[in-house]
Amino acid sequence: EAEVDLGSAYLHIGNIRRAQRLLETGVERMTTSGNIEFAVRGMKKLGVFYAATMRRRKADEVLSHAYQLALKHGLADQRNQIAAYCRRFMLEGPSRQ
């Protein structure tokens, strides 16, 4: 989780390369760890990164996957936040489900 948080911090200060590396590897580790809630949170941050760096298709894919996991595992707060991000960045996101 620390990797993803650090990646988000690097995004906010404009270090895009380092942010991407940390976010992607952090999400990969979270996903394989089995902790769904942390994985969904990480995917949400990775999706925001992709949207902020104009990679809308990747943002939509990651956020849609995170939304589906949140829906499946009853993570209503995460699901609502993901839907809000999709609206903010004008992505299809969960609306196509």
N, C-alpha and C positions, 0 to 999 in steps of 0.2 A: 504494500500500500504506500509505503514511503517513496518508492520509485515513481509512482503515478503522481503523488502530490508534488514531488520535486519537478517532475516534467511539466505539471501545470504552472508551477512557479516560473520555470524557464520560458514558458509560452508568454506569460505576462510581462516578462522583461525583454522579450523579443529574440531570445536565443532558440530559433525554430528547430535547428538540427538537433540540438541536445534535447529539447522538449520532445521531439518525435521519437527519438531513440528510447528515452526513459519511459514515455507513455506506452509505446508499443511493447517493449520488453516487460514492463510492469503488468500490463493487462494480460499478456501471455502467461506470466507466472501466476497471476491471480486466477485465471481461468483454469489452469491445471491444478491449482491447490484444492479445488473443490468447494471453496467458500463462495457461494453464489452471490451473496449480497455485496461482498467486496468486488467481485468480478463485474457486477452490474455497475457499481459506482465507478470503477476504473474505465469501463467501456463508455460510460457517460462522459467522462473527462476526455477520453480519446476522441469521441465523436465531436465534442466541442472544439477540440484542437483542429480536426479536419475541417470543420465548418469555418473556423477562424482563419484558416490558411487556404480557403477557397477550394477545398476538395469536397465538394458537395455530395458527390456520389458515394465516396468513402464514408462521409459523415452519416449519410442516410443509412448505409448498410450497417454500420456499427451501432447507431442509435436504435434502429429497428430490431436488431438482434438483442440488444440490451433490454428493450421494451418487452420483447417476447419472453425473455428469461424472467423479468420482473413480474410479468403477468402470470406465468406458469408457477412461480414460487411465492406468489402473494405479497409482493413488495410494492404495495400501493403508493407509498411516498416516492419511491424511485420511479415508478411508472408515470406518476403525475409530473415529476421533474423532467423526465425524458420527453414527454408530450409537449411540455412548455418550451423546451429547447428546440424541438422540431418546429413549433409555431414561430419562435423567435427567428430562427435561421431559414424559415420558409422551406422546410424540407417535407417530403412526403411522410416519412416516418411511420408512426402507427396508424395514420389515417388510411393507409392502403390495406390494412389488415381486414 
